[in-house]
Amino acid sequence: MSRLDAGDPARAQRAEAVLHRAAARTLQAGEPVVSAETPAGLNGAAAQRLQLSGRTPDGVAVRQQLLTFRAGGTVYQATVFGTQLSEQGVDGFFSGIGLGRRP
């Protein structure tokens, strides 16, 4: 999980797009598949869930799923990466992410 304070919502939106392109470029991936499913705990934050398939620099085939979301001028990114991904595991990880939760 990472966080970037872009300063304002417009810059955060542009930063989120840059993060998406960088993830695809890193994996030498084609266009990402955008999923309509996003965690309920994001309290209305603008969210996108992407699936990428590509290769590591040494040629290993990998899959990556990213969840990016914006709250005000801040962009958050959660990433799951591996040669095989369990959809149930990825869904469980992403569903545990939320904004404004208290332990």
Gaussian input, Z-matrix of N, CA and C with variables (Angstrom, degrees):
# hf/3-21g

backbone

0 1
 N
 C     1     B1
 C     2     B2     1     A1
 N     3     B3     2     A2     1     D1
 C     4     B4     3     A3     2     D2
 C     5     B5     4     A4     3     D3
 N     6     B6     5     A5     4     D4
 C     7     B7     6     A6     5     D5
 C     8     B8     7     A7     6     D6
 N     9     B9     8     A8     7     D7
 C    10    B10     9     A9     8     D8
 C    11    B11    10    A10     9     D9
 N    12    B12    11    A11    10    D10
 C    13    B13    12    A12    11    D11
 C    14    B14    13    A13    12    D12
 N    15    B15    14    A14    13    D13
 C    16    B16    15    A15    14    D14
 C    17    B17    16    A16    15    D15
 N    18    B18    17    A17    16    D16
 C    19    B19    18    A18    17    D17
 C    20    B20    19    A19    18    D18
 N    21    B21    20    A20    19    D19
 C    22    B22    21    A21    20    D20
 C    23    B23    22    A22    21    D21
 N    24    B24    23    A23    22    D22
 C    25    B25    24    A24    23    D23
 C    26    B26    25    A25    24    D24
 N    27    B27    26    A26    25    D25
 C    28    B28    27    A27    26    D26
 C    29    B29    28    A28    27    D27
 N    30    B30    29    A29    28    D28
 C    31    B31    30    A30    29    D29
 C    32    B32    31    A31    30    D30
 N    33    B33    32    A32    31    D31
 C    34    B34    33    A33    32    D32
 C    35    B35    34    A34    33    D33
 N    36    B36    35    A35    34    D34
 C    37    B37    36    A36    35    D35
 C    38    B38    37    A37    36    D36
 N    39    B39    38    A38    37    D37
 C    40    B40    39    A39    38    D38
 C    41    B41    40    A40    39    D39
 N    42    B42    41    A41    40    D40
 C    43    B43    42    A42    41    D41
 C    44    B44    43    A43    42    D42
 N    45    B45    44    A44    43    D43
 C    46    B46    45    A45    44    D44
 C    47    B47    46    A46    45    D45
 N    48    B48    47    A47    46    D46
 C    49    B49    48    A48    47    D47
 C    50    B50    49    A49    48    D48
 N    51    B51    50    A50    49    D49
 C    52    B52    51    A51    50    D50
 C    53    B53    52    A52    51    D51
 N    54    B54    53    A53    52    D52
 C    55    B55    54    A54    53    D53
 C    56    B56    55    A55    54    D54
 N    57    B57    56    A56    55    D55
 C    58    B58    57    A57    56    D56
 C    59    B59    58    A58    57    D57
 N    60    B60    59    A59    58    D58
 C    61    B61    60    A60    59    D59
 C    62    B62    61    A61    60    D60
 N    63    B63    62    A62    61    D61
 C    64    B64    63    A63    62    D62
 C    65    B65    64    A64    63    D63
 N    66    B66    65    A65    64    D64
 C    67    B67    66    A66    65    D65
 C    68    B68    67    A67    66    D66
 N    69    B69    68    A68    67    D67
 C    70    B70    69    A69    68    D68
 C    71    B71    70    A70    69    D69
 N    72    B72    71    A71    70    D70
 C    73    B73    72    A72    71    D71
 C    74    B74    73    A73    72    D72
 N    75    B75    74    A74    73    D73
 C    76    B76    75    A75    74    D74
 C    77    B77    76    A76    75    D75
 N    78    B78    77    A77    76    D76
 C    79    B79    78    A78    77    D77
 C    80    B80    79    A79    78    D78
 N    81    B81    80    A80    79    D79
 C    82    B82    81    A81    80    D80
 C    83    B83    82    A82    81    D81
 N    84    B84    83    A83    82    D82
 C    85    B85    84    A84    83    D83
 C    86    B86    85    A85    84    D84
 N    87    B87    86    A86    85    D85
 C    88    B88    87    A87    86    D86
 C    89    B89    88    A88    87    D87
 N    90    B90    89    A89    88    D88
 C    91    B91    90    A90    89    D89
 C    92    B92    91    A91    90    D90
 N    93    B93    92    A92    91    D91
 C    94    B94    93    A93    92    D92
 C    95    B95    94    A94    93    D93
 N    96    B96    95    A95    94    D94
 C    97    B97    96    A96    95    D95
 C    98    B98    97    A97    96    D96
 N    99    B99    98    A98    97    D97
 C   100   B100    99    A99    98    D98
 C   101   B101   100   A100    99    D99
 N   102   B102   101   A101   100   D100
 C   103   B103   102   A102   101   D101
 C   104   B104   103   A103   102   D102
 N   105   B105   104   A104   103   D103
 C   106   B106   105   A105   104   D104
 C   107   B107   106   A106   105   D105
 N   108   B108   107   A107   106   D106
 C   109   B109   108   A108   107   D107
 C   110   B110   109   A109   108   D108
 N   111   B111   110   A110   109   D109
 C   112   B112   111   A111   110   D110
 C   113   B113   112   A112   111   D111
 N   114   B114   113   A113   112   D112
 C   115   B115   114   A114   113   D113
 C   116   B116   115   A115   114   D114
 N   117   B117   116   A116   115   D115
 C   118   B118   117   A117   116   D116
 C   119   B119   118   A118   117   D117
 N   120   B120   119   A119   118   D118
 C   121   B121   120   A120   119   D119
 C   122   B122   121   A121   120   D120
 N   123   B123   122   A122   121   D121
 C   124   B124   123   A123   122   D122
 C   125   B125   124   A124   123   D123
 N   126   B126   125   A125   124   D124
 C   127   B127   126   A126   125   D125
 C   128   B128   127   A127   126   D126
 N   129   B129   128   A128   127   D127
 C   130   B130   129   A129   128   D128
 C   131   B131   130   A130   129   D129
 N   132   B132   131   A131   130   D130
 C   133   B133   132   A132   131   D131
 C   134   B134   133   A133   132   D132
 N   135   B135   134   A134   133   D133
 C   136   B136   135   A135   134   D134
 C   137   B137   136   A136   135   D135
 N   138   B138   137   A137   136   D136
 C   139   B139   138   A138   137   D137
 C   140   B140   139   A139   138   D138
 N   141   B141   140   A140   139   D139
 C   142   B142   141   A141   140   D140
 C   143   B143   142   A142   141   D141
 N   144   B144   143   A143   142   D142
 C   145   B145   144   A144   143   D143
 C   146   B146   145   A145   144   D144
 N   147   B147   146   A146   145   D145
 C   148   B148   147   A147   146   D146
 C   149   B149   148   A148   147   D147
 N   150   B150   149   A149   148   D148
 C   151   B151   150   A150   149   D149
 C   152   B152   151   A151   150   D150
 N   153   B153   152   A152   151   D151
 C   154   B154   153   A153   152   D152
 C   155   B155   154   A154   153   D153
 N   156   B156   155   A155   154   D154
 C   157   B157   156   A156   155   D155
 C   158   B158   157   A157   156   D156
 N   159   B159   158   A158   157   D157
 C   160   B160   159   A159   158   D158
 C   161   B161   160   A160   159   D159
 N   162   B162   161   A161   160   D160
 C   163   B163   162   A162   161   D161
 C   164   B164   163   A163   162   D162
 N   165   B165   164   A164   163   D163
 C   166   B166   165   A165   164   D164
 C   167   B167   166   A166   165   D165
 N   168   B168   167   A167   166   D166
 C   169   B169   168   A168   167   D167
 C   170   B170   169   A169   168   D168
 N   171   B171   170   A170   169   D169
 C   172   B172   171   A171   170   D170
 C   173   B173   172   A172   171   D171
 N   174   B174   173   A173   172   D172
 C   175   B175   174   A174   173   D173
 C   176   B176   175   A175   174   D174
 N   177   B177   176   A176   175   D175
 C   178   B178   177   A177   176   D176
 C   179   B179   178   A178   177   D177
 N   180   B180   179   A179   178   D178
 C   181   B181   180   A180   179   D179
 C   182   B182   181   A181   180   D180
 N   183   B183   182   A182   181   D181
 C   184   B184   183   A183   182   D182
 C   185   B185   184   A184   183   D183
 N   186   B186   185   A185   184   D184
 C   187   B187   186   A186   185   D185
 C   188   B188   187   A187   186   D186
 N   189   B189   188   A188   187   D187
 C   190   B190   189   A189   188   D188
 C   191   B191   190   A190   189   D189
 N   192   B192   191   A191   190   D190
 C   193   B193   192   A192   191   D191
 C   194   B194   193   A193   192   D192
 N   195   B195   194   A194   193   D193
 C   196   B196   195   A195   194   D194
 C   197   B197   196   A196   195   D195
 N   198   B198   197   A197   196   D196
 C   199   B199   198   A198   197   D197
 C   200   B200   199   A199   198   D198
 N   201   B201   200   A200   199   D199
 C   202   B202   201   A201   200   D200
 C   203   B203   202   A202   201   D201
 N   204   B204   203   A203   202   D202
 C   205   B205   204   A204   203   D203
 C   206   B206   205   A205   204   D204
 N   207   B207   206   A206   205   D205
 C   208   B208   207   A207   206   D206
 C   209   B209   208   A208   207   D207
 N   210   B210   209   A209   208   D208
 C   211   B211   210   A210   209   D209
 C   212   B212   211   A211   210   D210
 N   213   B213   212   A212   211   D211
 C   214   B214   213   A213   212   D212
 C   215   B215   214   A214   213   D213
 N   216   B216   215   A215   214   D214
 C   217   B217   216   A216   215   D215
 C   218   B218   217   A217   216   D216
 N   219   B219   218   A218   217   D217
 C   220   B220   219   A219   218   D218
 C   221   B221   220   A220   219   D219
 N   222   B222   221   A221   220   D220
 C   223   B223   222   A222   221   D221
 C   224   B224   223   A223   222   D222
 N   225   B225   224   A224   223   D223
 C   226   B226   225   A225   224   D224
 C   227   B227   226   A226   225   D225
 N   228   B228   227   A227   226   D226
 C   229   B229   228   A228   227   D227
 C   230   B230   229   A229   228   D228
 N   231   B231   230   A230   229   D229
 C   232   B232   231   A231   230   D230
 C   233   B233   232   A232   231   D231
 N   234   B234   233   A233   232   D232
 C   235   B235   234   A234   233   D233
 C   236   B236   235   A235   234   D234
 N   237   B237   236   A236   235   D235
 C   238   B238   237   A237   236   D236
 C   239   B239   238   A238   237   D237
 N   240   B240   239   A239   238   D238
 C   241   B241   240   A240   239   D239
 C   242   B242   241   A241   240   D240
 N   243   B243   242   A242   241   D241
 C   244   B244   243   A243   242   D242
 C   245   B245   244   A244   243   D243
 N   246   B246   245   A245   244   D244
 C   247   B247   246   A246   245   D245
 C   248   B248   247   A247   246   D246
 N   249   B249   248   A248   247   D247
 C   250   B250   249   A249   248   D248
 C   251   B251   250   A250   249   D249
 N   252   B252   251   A251   250   D250
 C   253   B253   252   A252   251   D251
 C   254   B254   253   A253   252   D252
 N   255   B255   254   A254   253   D253
 C   256   B256   255   A255   254   D254
 C   257   B257   256   A256   255   D255
 N   258   B258   257   A257   256   D256
 C   259   B259   258   A258   257   D257
 C   260   B260   259   A259   258   D258
 N   261   B261   260   A260   259   D259
 C   262   B262   261   A261   260   D260
 C   263   B263   262   A262   261   D261
 N   264   B264   263   A263   262   D262
 C   265   B265   264   A264   263   D263
 C   266   B266   265   A265   264   D264
 N   267   B267   266   A266   265   D265
 C   268   B268   267   A267   266   D266
 C   269   B269   268   A268   267   D267
 N   270   B270   269   A269   268   D268
 C   271   B271   270   A270   269   D269
 C   272   B272   271   A271   270   D270
 N   273   B273   272   A272   271   D271
 C   274   B274   273   A273   272   D272
 C   275   B275   274   A274   273   D273
 N   276   B276   275   A275   274   D274
 C   277   B277   276   A276   275   D275
 C   278   B278   277   A277   276   D276
 N   279   B279   278   A278   277   D277
 C   280   B280   279   A279   278   D278
 C   281   B281   280   A280   279   D279
 N   282   B282   281   A281   280   D280
 C   283   B283   282   A282   281   D281
 C   284   B284   283   A283   282   D282
 N   285   B285   284   A284   283   D283
 C   286   B286   285   A285   284   D284
 C   287   B287   286   A286   285   D285
 N   288   B288   287   A287   286   D286
 C   289   B289   288   A288   287   D287
 C   290   B290   289   A289   288   D288
 N   291   B291   290   A290   289   D289
 C   292   B292   291   A291   290   D290
 C   293   B293   292   A292   291   D291
 N   294   B294   293   A293   292   D292
 C   295   B295   294   A294   293   D293
 C   296   B296   295   A295   294   D294
 N   297   B297   296   A296   295   D295
 C   298   B298   297   A297   296   D296
 C   299   B299   298   A298   297   D297
 N   300   B300   299   A299   298   D298
 C   301   B301   300   A300   299   D299
 C   302   B302   301   A301   300   D300
 N   303   B303   302   A302   301   D301
 C   304   B304   303   A303   302   D302
 C   305   B305   304   A304   303   D303
 N   306   B306   305   A305   304   D304
 C   307   B307   306   A306   305   D305
 C   308   B308   307   A307   306   D306

   B1=1.4380
   B2=1.5163
   B3=1.3228
   B4=1.4583
   B5=1.5244
   B6=1.3100
   B7=1.4610
   B8=1.5196
   B9=1.3384
   B10=1.4548
   B11=1.5178
   B12=1.3276
   B13=1.4605
   B14=1.5204
   B15=1.3411
   B16=1.4567
   B17=1.5271
   B18=1.3281
   B19=1.4609
   B20=1.5122
   B21=1.3290
   B22=1.4632
   B23=1.5367
   B24=1.3355
   B25=1.4714
   B26=1.5293
   B27=1.3257
   B28=1.4652
   B29=1.5292
   B30=1.3143
   B31=1.4781
   B32=1.5151
   B33=1.3209
   B34=1.4697
   B35=1.5209
   B36=1.3173
   B37=1.4595
   B38=1.5302
   B39=1.3259
   B40=1.4702
   B41=1.5262
   B42=1.3269
   B43=1.4664
   B44=1.5280
   B45=1.3314
   B46=1.4626
   B47=1.5362
   B48=1.3294
   B49=1.4657
   B50=1.5306
   B51=1.3231
   B52=1.4710
   B53=1.5319
   B54=1.3257
   B55=1.4693
   B56=1.5304
   B57=1.3318
   B58=1.4635
   B59=1.5249
   B60=1.3302
   B61=1.4723
   B62=1.5246
   B63=1.3252
   B64=1.4665
   B65=1.5301
   B66=1.3206
   B67=1.4723
   B68=1.5234
   B69=1.3298
   B70=1.4707
   B71=1.5240
   B72=1.3200
   B73=1.4627
   B74=1.5250
   B75=1.3258
   B76=1.4661
   B77=1.5242
   B78=1.3270
   B79=1.4739
   B80=1.5183
   B81=1.3233
   B82=1.4612
   B83=1.5283
   B84=1.3241
   B85=1.4648
   B86=1.5203
   B87=1.3180
   B88=1.4590
   B89=1.5217
   B90=1.3093
   B91=1.4607
   B92=1.5278
   B93=1.3254
   B94=1.4633
   B95=1.5272
   B96=1.3245
   B97=1.4528
   B98=1.5198
   B99=1.3179
   B100=1.4578
   B101=1.5179
   B102=1.3092
   B103=1.4597
   B104=1.5185
   B105=1.3081
   B106=1.4677
   B107=1.5214
   B108=1.3194
   B109=1.4580
   B110=1.5242
   B111=1.3194
   B112=1.4600
   B113=1.5240
   B114=1.3331
   B115=1.4598
   B116=1.5236
   B117=1.3123
   B118=1.4634
   B119=1.5265
   B120=1.3267
   B121=1.4576
   B122=1.5118
   B123=1.3297
   B124=1.4649
   B125=1.5195
   B126=1.3122
   B127=1.4678
   B128=1.5284
   B129=1.3230
   B130=1.4592
   B131=1.5141
   B132=1.3195
   B133=1.4683
   B134=1.5273
   B135=1.3278
   B136=1.4611
   B137=1.5281
   B138=1.3342
   B139=1.4645
   B140=1.5214
   B141=1.3377
   B142=1.4603
   B143=1.5111
   B144=1.3195
   B145=1.4588
   B146=1.5233
   B147=1.3293
   B148=1.4644
   B149=1.5158
   B150=1.3321
   B151=1.4605
   B152=1.5239
   B153=1.3200
   B154=1.4635
   B155=1.5215
   B156=1.3120
   B157=1.4618
   B158=1.5121
   B159=1.3275
   B160=1.4556
   B161=1.5108
   B162=1.3122
   B163=1.4666
   B164=1.5262
   B165=1.3226
   B166=1.4535
   B167=1.5346
   B168=1.3287
   B169=1.4681
   B170=1.5354
   B171=1.3425
   B172=1.4690
   B173=1.5289
   B174=1.3515
   B175=1.4555
   B176=1.5161
   B177=1.3161
   B178=1.4605
   B179=1.5365
   B180=1.3336
   B181=1.4608
   B182=1.5274
   B183=1.3282
   B184=1.4682
   B185=1.5252
   B186=1.3227
   B187=1.4608
   B188=1.5199
   B189=1.3180
   B190=1.4552
   B191=1.5209
   B192=1.3278
   B193=1.4511
   B194=1.5154
   B195=1.3146
   B196=1.4581
   B197=1.5200
   B198=1.2901
   B199=1.4516
   B200=1.5158
   B201=1.3305
   B202=1.4524
   B203=1.5206
   B204=1.3184
   B205=1.4572
   B206=1.5161
   B207=1.3347
   B208=1.4592
   B209=1.5174
   B210=1.3045
   B211=1.4626
   B212=1.5183
   B213=1.3266
   B214=1.4523
   B215=1.5124
   B216=1.3160
   B217=1.4581
   B218=1.5150
   B219=1.3271
   B220=1.4619
   B221=1.5277
   B222=1.3362
   B223=1.4619
   B224=1.5232
   B225=1.3235
   B226=1.4637
   B227=1.5156
   B228=1.3404
   B229=1.4544
   B230=1.5219
   B231=1.3245
   B232=1.4629
   B233=1.5229
   B234=1.3149
   B235=1.4616
   B236=1.5231
   B237=1.3313
   B238=1.4594
   B239=1.5217
   B240=1.3424
   B241=1.4634
   B242=1.5168
   B243=1.3331
   B244=1.4572
   B245=1.5188
   B246=1.3247
   B247=1.4595
   B248=1.5300
   B249=1.3170
   B250=1.4620
   B251=1.5184
   B252=1.3191
   B253=1.4605
   B254=1.5182
   B255=1.2923
   B256=1.4544
   B257=1.5235
   B258=1.3246
   B259=1.4689
   B260=1.5220
   B261=1.3162
   B262=1.4677
   B263=1.5329
   B264=1.3149
   B265=1.4603
   B266=1.5195
   B267=1.3407
   B268=1.4609
   B269=1.5237
   B270=1.3354
   B271=1.4716
   B272=1.5256
   B273=1.3255
   B274=1.4621
   B275=1.5178
   B276=1.3256
   B277=1.4666
   B278=1.5204
   B279=1.3247
   B280=1.4535
   B281=1.5258
   B282=1.3220
   B283=1.4589
   B284=1.5378
   B285=1.3170
   B286=1.4632
   B287=1.5161
   B288=1.3434
   B289=1.4543
   B290=1.5212
   B291=1.3192
   B292=1.4509
   B293=1.5127
   B294=1.2988
   B295=1.4587
   B296=1.5083
   B297=1.3017
   B298=1.4585
   B299=1.5047
   B300=1.3219
   B301=1.4659
   B302=1.5111
   B303=1.2781
   B304=1.4712
   B305=1.5349
   B306=1.3380
   B307=1.4734
   B308=1.5216
   A1=107.02
   A2=114.85
   A3=118.88
   A4=109.31
   A5=115.00
   A6=121.25
   A7=108.68
   A8=115.60
   A9=122.07
   A10=108.50
   A11=116.69
   A12=120.67
   A13=107.55
   A14=116.15
   A15=121.71
   A16=112.24
   A17=117.64
   A18=120.34
   A19=115.19
   A20=116.98
   A21=119.38
   A22=108.89
   A23=117.59
   A24=120.75
   A25=114.86
   A26=118.68
   A27=120.43
   A28=110.99
   A29=116.00
   A30=119.46
   A31=110.59
   A32=117.64
   A33=120.77
   A34=110.90
   A35=117.32
   A36=121.04
   A37=110.36
   A38=117.10
   A39=120.67
   A40=110.97
   A41=117.10
   A42=121.10
   A43=110.93
   A44=116.63
   A45=120.07
   A46=110.46
   A47=116.86
   A48=120.55
   A49=111.04
   A50=116.89
   A51=120.98
   A52=110.01
   A53=117.59
   A54=120.95
   A55=110.99
   A56=117.45
   A57=120.98
   A58=111.18
   A59=116.41
   A60=119.78
   A61=111.45
   A62=116.86
   A63=120.39
   A64=111.03
   A65=117.29
   A66=120.43
   A67=110.12
   A68=117.23
   A69=120.80
   A70=111.03
   A71=117.10
   A72=121.13
   A73=111.28
   A74=117.11
   A75=121.15
   A76=111.16
   A77=116.80
   A78=121.21
   A79=112.67
   A80=117.48
   A81=120.42
   A82=109.07
   A83=115.63
   A84=122.24
   A85=110.75
   A86=114.71
   A87=120.80
   A88=109.14
   A89=115.12
   A90=120.72
   A91=110.33
   A92=117.03
   A93=119.11
   A94=111.17
   A95=115.52
   A96=122.04
   A97=106.32
   A98=117.31
   A99=122.03
   A100=108.45
   A101=115.72
   A102=121.95
   A103=109.43
   A104=116.42
   A105=120.89
   A106=111.62
   A107=117.24
   A108=120.83
   A109=111.05
   A110=115.55
   A111=121.24
   A112=107.70
   A113=118.20
   A114=121.11
   A115=113.40
   A116=115.18
   A117=121.03
   A118=111.89
   A119=118.26
   A120=121.96
   A121=115.33
   A122=117.76
   A123=119.45
   A124=113.16
   A125=117.27
   A126=122.27
   A127=113.63
   A128=117.09
   A129=120.88
   A130=115.75
   A131=118.57
   A132=120.26
   A133=109.09
   A134=116.76
   A135=121.28
   A136=108.09
   A137=116.76
   A138=120.53
   A139=111.05
   A140=115.30
   A141=122.54
   A142=108.56
   A143=115.35
   A144=121.29
   A145=106.95
   A146=115.66
   A147=121.98
   A148=110.78
   A149=115.10
   A150=121.83
   A151=107.82
   A152=115.81
   A153=122.07
   A154=109.59
   A155=115.87
   A156=122.18
   A157=107.10
   A158=116.17
   A159=119.12
   A160=111.43
   A161=115.30
   A162=121.42
   A163=110.08
   A164=114.31
   A165=119.98
   A166=107.90
   A167=118.64
   A168=120.18
   A169=113.48
   A170=117.45
   A171=118.92
   A172=112.69
   A173=117.33
   A174=121.37
   A175=117.36
   A176=119.09
   A177=121.95
   A178=109.63
   A179=116.61
   A180=121.17
   A181=109.19
   A182=116.42
   A183=121.89
   A184=110.04
   A185=113.31
   A186=121.91
   A187=107.79
   A188=115.10
   A189=120.63
   A190=107.98
   A191=115.56
   A192=120.72
   A193=107.30
   A194=114.96
   A195=121.35
   A196=108.65
   A197=114.86
   A198=121.93
   A199=105.41
   A200=116.57
   A201=120.07
   A202=107.66
   A203=114.95
   A204=118.83
   A205=109.62
   A206=113.77
   A207=120.63
   A208=109.64
   A209=114.69
   A210=122.23
   A211=105.91
   A212=115.83
   A213=119.58
   A214=109.63
   A215=117.12
   A216=121.94
   A217=113.78
   A218=117.89
   A219=121.55
   A220=110.44
   A221=115.69
   A222=122.69
   A223=107.66
   A224=115.71
   A225=122.67
   A226=108.45
   A227=116.72
   A228=120.80
   A229=109.31
   A230=115.34
   A231=122.26
   A232=106.65
   A233=117.39
   A234=121.69
   A235=110.57
   A236=114.45
   A237=122.18
   A238=105.61
   A239=116.72
   A240=121.64
   A241=108.54
   A242=117.75
   A243=119.58
   A244=112.62
   A245=115.43
   A246=119.72
   A247=110.72
   A248=116.42
   A249=122.31
   A250=107.19
   A251=116.06
   A252=120.26
   A253=109.13
   A254=115.60
   A255=121.58
   A256=108.02
   A257=116.96
   A258=119.57
   A259=110.56
   A260=116.87
   A261=120.87
   A262=109.99
   A263=117.26
   A264=120.89
   A265=112.31
   A266=116.76
   A267=120.86
   A268=109.85
   A269=116.32
   A270=119.79
   A271=110.87
   A272=116.79
   A273=120.60
   A274=112.24
   A275=116.05
   A276=120.50
   A277=110.77
   A278=116.94
   A279=120.70
   A280=112.05
   A281=118.49
   A282=120.00
   A283=111.87
   A284=116.64
   A285=120.48
   A286=114.31
   A287=116.38
   A288=120.67
   A289=109.16
   A290=116.10
   A291=118.94
   A292=111.69
   A293=114.89
   A294=122.51
   A295=109.07
   A296=116.00
   A297=120.56
   A298=114.86
   A299=117.61
   A300=120.09
   A301=110.06
   A302=114.60
   A303=121.18
   A304=107.76
   A305=117.33
   A306=119.45
   A307=111.83
   D1=131.42
   D2=177.44
   D3=-133.18
   D4=162.88
   D5=-176.72
   D6=-141.33
   D7=139.40
   D8=179.01
   D9=-131.73
   D10=123.01
   D11=175.62
   D12=-90.56
   D13=106.06
   D14=-177.69
   D15=-89.19
   D16=-9.25
   D17=175.15
   D18=100.25
   D19=-42.46
   D20=178.52
   D21=-151.67
   D22=162.12
   D23=-175.24
   D24=-58.41
   D25=-38.72
   D26=-179.49
   D27=-65.41
   D28=-43.22
   D29=177.51
   D30=-67.54
   D31=-35.05
   D32=178.05
   D33=-63.30
   D34=-40.03
   D35=178.99
   D36=-63.56
   D37=-43.42
   D38=177.75
   D39=-65.26
   D40=-40.71
   D41=179.22
   D42=-63.08
   D43=-38.82
   D44=178.52
   D45=-61.84
   D46=-42.20
   D47=178.25
   D48=-62.86
   D49=-38.50
   D50=177.76
   D51=-64.24
   D52=-41.74
   D53=177.67
   D54=-60.04
   D55=-41.56
   D56=179.03
   D57=-62.59
   D58=-46.83
   D59=179.80
   D60=-64.26
   D61=-39.52
   D62=-179.71
   D63=-64.65
   D64=-40.15
   D65=178.45
   D66=-62.32
   D67=-44.95
   D68=179.85
   D69=-64.74
   D70=-42.04
   D71=-179.77
   D72=-65.29
   D73=-41.28
   D74=-179.25
   D75=-59.58
   D76=-37.96
   D77=-178.66
   D78=-91.62
   D79=3.17
   D80=-174.91
   D81=52.65
   D82=41.95
   D83=-174.99
   D84=-94.93
   D85=159.24
   D86=172.80
   D87=-80.17
   D88=-156.15
   D89=179.08
   D90=-64.05
   D91=135.47
   D92=177.98
   D93=-71.93
   D94=152.79
   D95=172.65
   D96=-90.91
   D97=124.84
   D98=-179.93
   D99=-94.43
   D100=125.88
   D101=179.44
   D102=-95.71
   D103=143.45
   D104=178.35
   D105=-78.36
   D106=-15.83
   D107=-175.89
   D108=-81.82
   D109=125.23
   D110=173.02
   D111=-135.26
   D112=150.87
   D113=-177.70
   D114=-60.41
   D115=142.34
   D116=179.62
   D117=-68.93
   D118=-25.82
   D119=-174.87
   D120=-73.99
   D121=4.64
   D122=-177.34
   D123=-84.73
   D124=1.39
   D125=172.40
   D126=49.67
   D127=45.33
   D128=175.78
   D129=82.92
   D130=4.31
   D131=177.41
   D132=-65.19
   D133=145.21
   D134=176.83
   D135=-67.84
   D136=118.05
   D137=-173.44
   D138=-129.79
   D139=149.46
   D140=172.89
   D141=-138.04
   D142=138.01
   D143=175.67
   D144=-117.37
   D145=123.19
   D146=-175.77
   D147=-118.67
   D148=146.69
   D149=173.87
   D150=-119.96
   D151=129.65
   D152=-179.77
   D153=-125.02
   D154=145.08
   D155=171.36
   D156=-126.38
   D157=132.66
   D158=-178.37
   D159=-165.83
   D160=-151.15
   D161=-176.95
   D162=-138.16
   D163=147.20
   D164=173.08
   D165=-75.61
   D166=168.57
   D167=179.13
   D168=-57.84
   D169=-26.17
   D170=178.76
   D171=-92.92
   D172=11.25
   D173=171.54
   D174=92.85
   D175=2.36
   D176=-179.30
   D177=-75.94
   D178=129.98
   D179=177.89
   D180=-70.96
   D181=130.78
   D182=-178.35
   D183=-138.77
   D184=161.24
   D185=173.56
   D186=-122.32
   D187=149.66
   D188=178.51
   D189=-141.57
   D190=137.99
   D191=170.72
   D192=-121.06
   D193=134.63
   D194=179.36
   D195=-121.58
   D196=143.09
   D197=169.13
   D198=-120.66
   D199=116.58
   D200=175.87
   D201=-118.01
   D202=144.21
   D203=177.10
   D204=-152.57
   D205=155.09
   D206=-176.74
   D207=-120.51
   D208=140.88
   D209=172.78
   D210=-136.50
   D211=108.53
   D212=-174.84
   D213=63.44
   D214=-127.82
   D215=-179.87
   D216=-94.87
   D217=15.06
   D218=-177.31
   D219=-111.71
   D220=136.49
   D221=175.70
   D222=-110.85
   D223=133.90
   D224=176.56
   D225=-115.82
   D226=145.27
   D227=177.12
   D228=-138.84
   D229=128.37
   D230=172.06
   D231=-116.18
   D232=138.13
   D233=-174.59
   D234=-133.66
   D235=138.50
   D236=171.19
   D237=-123.37
   D238=133.21
   D239=-169.16
   D240=-142.29
   D241=136.39
   D242=174.78
   D243=175.71
   D244=173.35
   D245=178.02
   D246=-71.22
   D247=-30.43
   D248=174.72
   D249=-138.81
   D250=138.46
   D251=178.80
   D252=-122.37
   D253=134.47
   D254=173.90
   D255=-84.01
   D256=117.72
   D257=179.62
   D258=-57.63
   D259=-39.22
   D260=179.53
   D261=-63.96
   D262=-42.06
   D263=178.78
   D264=-66.06
   D265=-43.44
   D266=178.79
   D267=-63.71
   D268=-45.94
   D269=178.79
   D270=-59.43
   D271=-41.70
   D272=179.07
   D273=-63.07
   D274=-42.86
   D275=178.56
   D276=-63.01
   D277=-51.30
   D278=-177.68
   D279=-65.72
   D280=-34.05
   D281=-178.46
   D282=-70.36
   D283=-18.18
   D284=177.86
   D285=-83.12
   D286=-2.95
   D287=-178.12
   D288=-91.74
   D289=135.61
   D290=178.42
   D291=-156.40
   D292=164.98
   D293=175.87
   D294=-108.65
   D295=140.04
   D296=173.76
   D297=76.36
   D298=12.60
   D299=177.51
   D300=-81.71
   D301=147.47
   D302=174.45
   D303=-117.29
   D304=140.21
   D305=179.39
   D306=-65.42

